[in-house]
Amino acid sequence: MTPVIPPVAIPAPEAATPAPEPKVQPKTEVAPAKPGAPPWKDGSYLGWGSSRHGDIQAEVVIAEGHIVSATIAQCRTMYSCYVIEKLPPEVAQRQNPDVDSVSGATESGDAFYWAVVDALTKAK
């Protein structure tokens, strides 16, 4: 004879308590930011950058707070600066001293970068 298992009563699930609704903060209107002073003063500024191969002087021209141009004013490196001639226009295009690396002219490129940084520091 097989034993008979009595039925077990399963309690009914209790009604789930809804989670409280999160309080929504009212949106506040934020006034648009007023344009600040330009980052640089207008003028022409010279700066020097150094490398183990020599020094480079850069000239940076600022107009209306923006970089208009950058040039290699003096190249006192062991190597000709023609290999980094594409770097000065990048300064005006990007509005900062960050320029691309030049294969075979890393030291000269770094010296030019630091020369531009020096010039822009004087323009603040």
Backbone as a chain_set.jsonl record, in Angstrom:
{"seq": "MTPVIPPVAIPAPEAATPAPEPKVQPKTEVAPAKPGAPPWKDGSYLGWGSSRHGDIQAEVVIAEGHIVSATIAQCRTMYSCYVIEKLPPEVAQRQNPDVDSVSGATESGDAFYWAVVDALTKAK", "coords": {"N": [[0.837, -1.16, 0.0], [0.544, 2.235, -0.811], [1.729, 5.083, 0.764], [-0.338, 7.793, 1.693], [-0.081, 11.138, 1.041], [-0.878, 13.895, 2.842], [-2.61, 16.813, 1.635], [-0.941, 19.973, 1.398], [-1.441, 23.135, 2.632], [-1.004, 26.036, 0.798], [-0.033, 29.208, 1.489], [-1.749, 32.142, 0.446], [-0.344, 34.6, -1.681], [0.789, 37.654, -0.318], [-0.449, 40.888, -0.901], [1.604, 42.83, -2.897], [3.483, 45.503, -1.692], [3.447, 48.62, -3.066], [6.349, 50.323, -4.257], [7.531, 53.35, -2.836], [6.948, 56.372, -4.6], [9.572, 58.133, -6.205], [10.691, 61.301, -5.104], [10.355, 64.057, -7.126], [12.489, 66.547, -8.108], [11.767, 69.928, -8.661], [12.39, 71.448, -11.815], [14.881, 73.858, -12.259], [15.444, 76.959, -13.728], [18.384, 77.686, -15.421], [20.515, 80.284, -15.821], [22.017, 81.241, -18.887], [25.527, 80.856, -19.302], [27.65, 83.616, -19.008], [29.768, 84.888, -21.486], [33.185, 84.491, -20.859], [36.237, 86.244, -20.174], [38.567, 86.542, -22.867], [40.97, 83.905, -23.378], [43.579, 84.757, -23.884], [45.635, 87.698, -24.131], [45.577, 90.21, -26.628], [48.156, 90.52, -29.079], [51.639, 90.091, -30.002], [53.675, 87.431, -29.233], [56.692, 86.042, -27.991], [58.352, 82.939, -27.443], [60.476, 80.468, -25.926], [61.688, 77.184, -26.564], [63.319, 74.199, -25.603], [65.578, 71.566, -26.548], [67.561, 68.56, -26.572], [68.933, 68.828, -28.854], [69.076, 71.466, -29.432], [67.685, 74.845, -29.466], [64.436, 76.365, -29.989], [62.657, 79.176, -31.078], [59.454, 80.44, -30.853], [56.905, 82.419, -32.365], [53.869, 83.747, -31.465], [50.817, 85.001, -32.506], [48.159, 86.84, -31.264], [44.788, 87.718, -31.616], [41.821, 89.332, -30.792], [41.578, 87.62, -28.638], [42.133, 85.103, -29.635], [44.254, 82.613, -31.155], [45.938, 83.642, -33.896], [48.099, 83.146, -35.54], [51.071, 81.13, -35.648], [54.552, 80.905, -35.641], [57.85, 79.721, -36.504], [60.246, 81.456, -35.107], [62.998, 81.525, -34.602], [65.454, 79.122, -35.271], [67.516, 77.193, -33.653], [68.71, 74.682, -33.738], [70.519, 71.56, -34.108], [69.668, 70.45, -36.399], [67.921, 71.155, -39.439], [64.972, 73.158, -39.389], [63.036, 72.679, -41.246], [61.758, 70.254, -41.273], [59.79, 70.378, -39.401], [58.023, 72.261, -40.267], [55.302, 72.018, -40.792], [54.026, 72.175, -38.392], [53.512, 74.813, -37.126], [51.036, 75.961, -38.357], [49.134, 74.238, -37.236], [48.819, 75.042, -34.618], [47.277, 77.418, -34.681], [44.985, 76.387, -35.909], [44.046, 74.545, -34.011], [43.901, 76.045, -31.736], [45.54, 75.779, -29.537], [48.635, 74.642, -28.007], [49.096, 71.995, -28.677], [50.48, 69.862, -30.912], [50.964, 67.719, -33.783], [53.045, 64.772, -33.748], [56.239, 64.471, -35.292], [57.755, 62.209, -37.261], [61.047, 61.276, -36.762], [61.757, 63.778, -35.964], [61.224, 64.299, -33.325], [62.364, 65.557, -31.04], [62.741, 68.213, -31.94], [60.092, 68.884, -32.528], [58.996, 68.75, -29.957], [60.438, 70.83, -28.747], [59.426, 72.999, -30.185], [56.736, 72.875, -29.359], [57.027, 73.513, -26.586], [58.034, 76.066, -26.854], [55.834, 77.421, -27.894], [54.072, 77.087, -25.742], [55.436, 78.622, -23.839], [55.247, 81.162, -25.042], [52.432, 81.526, -25.048], [51.955, 81.547, -22.332], [52.976, 84.004, -21.639], [51.078, 85.551, -22.827], [48.853, 85.558, -21.239]], "CA": [[0.0, 0.0, 0.0], [1.311, 3.461, -0.897], [1.274, 6.059, 1.761], [-1.044, 8.957, 1.166], [0.472, 12.37, 1.592], [-1.974, 14.865, 2.951], [-2.351, 18.074, 0.926], [-0.393, 21.052, 2.206], [-2.039, 24.413, 2.258], [-0.029, 27.058, 0.415], [-0.663, 30.49, 1.804], [-1.926, 33.058, -0.68], [0.654, 35.669, -1.608], [0.282, 38.923, 0.179], [-0.405, 41.933, -1.923], [2.886, 43.526, -2.868], [3.379, 46.913, -1.348], [4.151, 49.38, -4.11], [7.479, 51.134, -3.796], [7.155, 54.764, -2.829], [7.402, 57.097, -5.781], [10.653, 59.058, -5.864], [10.319, 62.709, -5.156], [10.941, 64.712, -8.277], [12.847, 67.928, -7.825], [11.333, 70.802, -9.748], [13.491, 71.966, -12.631], [15.13, 75.279, -12.087], [16.023, 77.571, -14.908], [19.764, 78.102, -15.241], [20.846, 81.358, -16.754], [23.171, 80.881, -19.706], [26.794, 81.408, -18.821], [28.137, 84.786, -19.733], [31.101, 84.595, -22.016], [34.267, 85.006, -20.024], [37.309, 86.985, -20.839], [39.343, 85.66, -23.743], [42.069, 83.279, -22.637], [44.85, 85.415, -24.11], [45.612, 89.116, -24.492], [46.012, 90.455, -27.999], [49.542, 90.939, -29.257], [52.589, 89.137, -30.558], [54.462, 86.927, -28.101], [57.789, 85.129, -28.299], [58.65, 81.962, -26.397], [61.575, 79.554, -26.23], [61.605, 75.777, -26.205], [64.647, 73.579, -25.702], [65.733, 70.125, -26.69], [68.982, 68.207, -26.494], [69.54, 69.176, -30.14], [69.115, 72.917, -29.58], [66.519, 75.631, -29.049], [63.544, 76.938, -30.995], [61.848, 80.298, -30.624], [58.187, 80.542, -31.576], [56.147, 83.662, -32.232], [52.433, 83.487, -31.514], [50.054, 86.244, -32.645], [46.814, 86.736, -30.7], [43.866, 88.807, -31.956], [40.491, 89.1, -30.217], [41.658, 86.503, -27.701], [42.348, 83.834, -30.326], [45.53, 82.454, -31.84], [45.815, 83.922, -35.325], [49.184, 82.441, -36.218], [52.27, 80.743, -34.902], [55.665, 80.696, -36.562], [59.164, 79.44, -35.932], [60.975, 82.72, -35.233], [64.419, 81.182, -34.68], [65.729, 77.695, -35.175], [68.909, 77.022, -33.246], [68.922, 73.258, -33.493], [71.545, 70.929, -34.934], [69.027, 70.038, -37.639], [67.071, 72.173, -40.057], [63.588, 73.134, -38.904], [62.082, 72.442, -42.332], [61.007, 69.021, -41.01], [58.631, 70.651, -38.529], [57.32, 73.418, -40.807], [53.851, 71.812, -40.805], [53.489, 72.319, -37.039], [52.948, 76.117, -36.753], [49.614, 76.169, -38.67], [48.29, 73.425, -36.354], [48.567, 75.798, -33.382], [46.132, 78.294, -34.936], [43.81, 75.552, -36.204], [43.578, 73.87, -32.795], [43.81, 77.038, -30.666], [46.339, 75.342, -28.389], [49.981, 74.257, -28.443], [49.204, 70.573, -28.998], [50.757, 69.625, -32.324], [51.257, 66.328, -34.113], [54.441, 64.336, -33.703], [56.866, 64.345, -36.593], [58.703, 61.105, -37.226], [62.423, 61.682, -37.005], [61.995, 65.132, -35.443], [60.509, 64.368, -32.047], [62.975, 66.564, -30.169], [62.431, 69.542, -32.479], [58.654, 69.094, -32.324], [58.796, 69.04, -28.534], [60.969, 72.173, -28.485], [58.446, 73.948, -30.724], [55.593, 72.834, -28.434], [57.355, 74.263, -25.372], [58.171, 77.47, -27.237], [54.468, 77.956, -27.988], [53.569, 77.158, -24.364], [56.083, 79.777, -23.225], [54.643, 82.379, -25.619], [51.045, 81.654, -24.58], [52.014, 81.904, -20.912], [53.185, 85.454, -21.618], [49.874, 86.195, -23.356], [47.743, 85.484, -20.275]], "C": [[0.893, 1.238, 0.0], [0.78, 4.443, 0.123], [0.63, 7.265, 1.069], [-0.482, 10.191, 1.86], [-0.658, 13.377, 1.647], [-1.626, 16.159, 2.219], [-1.867, 19.136, 1.896], [-1.009, 22.34, 1.713], [-0.935, 25.42, 1.964], [-0.687, 28.394, 0.674], [-0.723, 31.377, 0.549], [-0.888, 34.172, -0.563], [0.021, 36.963, -1.14], [0.402, 39.945, -0.945], [0.913, 42.674, -1.781], [2.65, 44.997, -2.573], [4.122, 47.699, -2.419], [5.266, 50.227, -3.503], [7.058, 52.594, -3.817], [7.723, 55.462, -4.063], [8.509, 58.061, -5.372], [10.174, 60.497, -5.995], [11.06, 63.353, -6.316], [11.204, 66.162, -7.914], [12.351, 68.804, -8.976], [12.553, 71.331, -10.515], [13.631, 73.456, -12.39], [15.79, 75.795, -13.351], [17.435, 78.036, -14.57], [20.053, 79.159, -16.295], [22.043, 80.94, -17.596], [24.422, 81.582, -19.207], [27.194, 82.601, -19.681], [29.521, 84.465, -20.277], [32.166, 85.265, -21.173], [35.259, 85.797, -20.847], [38.062, 86.031, -21.761], [40.54, 85.1, -22.995], [43.404, 83.994, -22.787], [44.639, 86.879, -24.48], [46.152, 89.27, -25.907], [47.459, 90.919, -28.036], [50.359, 89.841, -29.91], [53.542, 88.727, -29.435], [55.51, 85.933, -28.581], [58.015, 84.183, -27.127], [59.747, 81.028, -26.872], [61.254, 78.148, -25.765], [62.955, 75.142, -26.446], [64.546, 72.083, -25.921], [67.223, 69.816, -26.601], [69.709, 68.522, -27.793], [69.611, 70.682, -30.369], [67.785, 73.561, -29.21], [65.722, 76.137, -30.253], [62.782, 78.076, -30.342], [60.599, 80.343, -31.502], [57.592, 81.918, -31.343], [54.684, 83.308, -32.414], [51.723, 84.834, -31.542], [48.624, 85.981, -32.179], [46.006, 87.951, -31.142], [42.471, 88.417, -31.475], [40.471, 87.85, -29.34], [41.911, 85.151, -28.326], [43.711, 83.817, -30.999], [45.292, 82.641, -33.334], [46.885, 83.169, -36.098], [50.269, 82.078, -35.224], [53.349, 80.48, -35.945], [56.902, 80.293, -35.781], [59.989, 80.697, -36.168], [62.474, 82.476, -35.376], [64.565, 79.681, -34.497], [67.213, 77.53, -34.889], [69.17, 75.567, -32.871], [70.027, 72.744, -34.409], [70.996, 70.581, -36.31], [68.165, 71.172, -38.165], [65.64, 72.035, -39.54], [62.572, 72.902, -40.019], [61.228, 71.201, -42.055], [59.801, 69.251, -40.102], [57.834, 71.856, -39.019], [55.808, 73.258, -40.829], [53.221, 72.04, -39.424], [52.886, 73.7, -36.738], [51.485, 76.338, -37.154], [48.667, 75.363, -37.769], [47.93, 74.174, -35.073], [47.344, 76.693, -33.565], [44.863, 77.486, -35.202], [43.211, 74.975, -34.928], [43.381, 74.816, -31.623], [44.467, 76.557, -29.388], [47.697, 74.859, -28.899], [50.137, 72.793, -28.831], [49.343, 70.376, -30.501], [51.061, 68.148, -32.539], [52.746, 66.034, -33.941], [54.951, 64.227, -35.132], [57.932, 63.259, -36.488], [60.095, 61.6, -37.594], [62.761, 63.067, -36.481], [61.266, 65.337, -34.118], [61.053, 65.467, -31.154], [62.647, 67.983, -30.65], [60.955, 69.868, -32.306], [58.339, 69.437, -30.885], [59.303, 70.442, -28.182], [60.01, 73.231, -29.009], [57.225, 74.021, -29.809], [55.875, 73.703, -27.204], [57.566, 75.746, -25.661], [56.793, 78.128, -27.329], [53.85, 78.078, -26.592], [54.14, 78.374, -23.664], [55.463, 81.086, -23.737], [53.229, 82.583, -25.102], [50.974, 82.003, -23.1], [52.185, 83.415, -20.772], [51.939, 86.203, -22.077], [48.705, 86.183, -22.373], [47.583, 86.764, -19.512]], "O": [[1.886, 1.289, 0.726], [-0.425, 4.607, 0.314], [1.042, 7.673, -0.016], [-0.418, 10.27, 3.087], [-1.305, 13.672, 0.643], [-0.461, 16.556, 2.19], [-2.305, 19.205, 3.044], [-1.081, 22.592, 0.51], [-0.041, 25.63, 2.783], [-1.762, 28.684, 0.15], [0.173, 31.338, -0.294], [-0.592, 34.633, 0.54], [-1.101, 37.314, -1.505], [1.265, 39.843, -1.817], [1.291, 43.092, -0.686], [1.753, 45.636, -3.123], [5.308, 47.461, -2.65], [5.145, 50.764, -2.402], [6.321, 53.025, -4.704], [8.835, 55.172, -4.503], [8.417, 58.724, -4.338], [9.375, 60.844, -6.865], [12.273, 63.193, -6.45], [10.316, 66.9, -7.487], [12.508, 68.442, -10.142], [13.599, 71.617, -9.932], [12.653, 74.201, -12.327], [16.611, 75.107, -13.958], [17.654, 78.7, -13.557], [19.858, 78.947, -17.492], [22.987, 80.346, -17.075], [24.387, 82.727, -18.757], [27.084, 82.581, -20.907], [30.339, 83.844, -19.598], [32.065, 86.44, -20.822], [35.11, 85.976, -22.056], [38.18, 84.842, -21.464], [41.067, 85.74, -22.085], [44.275, 83.865, -21.927], [43.619, 87.254, -25.057], [47.063, 88.555, -26.325], [47.925, 91.621, -27.139], [49.834, 88.804, -30.315], [54.138, 89.576, -28.772], [55.255, 85.102, -29.453], [57.885, 84.573, -25.966], [59.926, 80.821, -28.072], [60.636, 77.943, -24.721], [63.658, 75.505, -27.388], [63.574, 71.433, -25.538], [68.048, 70.729, -26.561], [70.938, 68.493, -27.848], [70.144, 71.131, -31.384], [66.879, 72.899, -28.704], [66.244, 76.311, -31.354], [62.32, 77.964, -29.207], [60.681, 80.291, -32.73], [57.749, 82.508, -30.275], [54.304, 82.655, -33.386], [51.987, 85.702, -30.71], [47.968, 85.041, -32.627], [46.482, 89.083, -31.053], [42.005, 87.306, -31.725], [39.482, 87.117, -29.303], [41.907, 84.141, -27.622], [44.253, 84.86, -31.366], [44.538, 81.891, -33.954], [46.625, 82.623, -37.17], [50.368, 82.634, -34.131], [53.083, 79.902, -36.999], [56.992, 80.493, -34.57], [60.388, 80.977, -37.298], [63.143, 83.136, -36.171], [63.887, 79.064, -33.676], [68.055, 77.704, -35.77], [69.765, 75.267, -31.836], [70.417, 73.414, -35.365], [71.752, 70.434, -37.27], [67.735, 72.043, -37.408], [65.163, 70.928, -39.288], [61.368, 72.925, -39.766], [60.103, 71.102, -42.544], [58.897, 68.417, -40.04], [57.045, 72.418, -38.259], [55.09, 74.256, -40.88], [51.996, 72.091, -39.312], [51.815, 73.753, -36.133], [50.732, 76.871, -36.339], [47.522, 75.765, -37.562], [46.857, 73.962, -34.509], [46.468, 76.727, -32.701], [43.78, 77.872, -34.759], [41.989, 74.926, -34.786], [42.767, 74.444, -30.623], [44.017, 76.879, -28.288], [47.878, 74.688, -30.105], [51.213, 72.39, -29.273], [48.43, 70.688, -31.266], [51.375, 67.422, -31.596], [53.584, 66.934, -33.984], [54.196, 63.93, -36.058], [58.888, 63.382, -35.722], [60.284, 62.262, -38.615], [63.915, 63.491, -36.542], [60.758, 66.422, -33.836], [60.283, 66.231, -30.571], [62.312, 68.851, -29.843], [60.603, 70.999, -31.973], [57.514, 70.309, -30.614], [58.667, 71.156, -27.407], [59.797, 74.252, -28.354], [56.735, 75.111, -29.516], [55.048, 74.534, -26.828], [57.304, 76.589, -24.803], [56.614, 79.264, -26.89], [53.178, 79.066, -26.297], [53.416, 79.086, -22.968], [55.192, 82.0, -22.957], [52.861, 83.704, -24.749], [50.042, 82.677, -22.661], [51.599, 84.029, -19.88], [51.769, 87.376, -21.745], [47.658, 86.759, -22.668], [46.697, 86.87, -18.664]]}, "num_chains": 1, "name": "protein.A"}
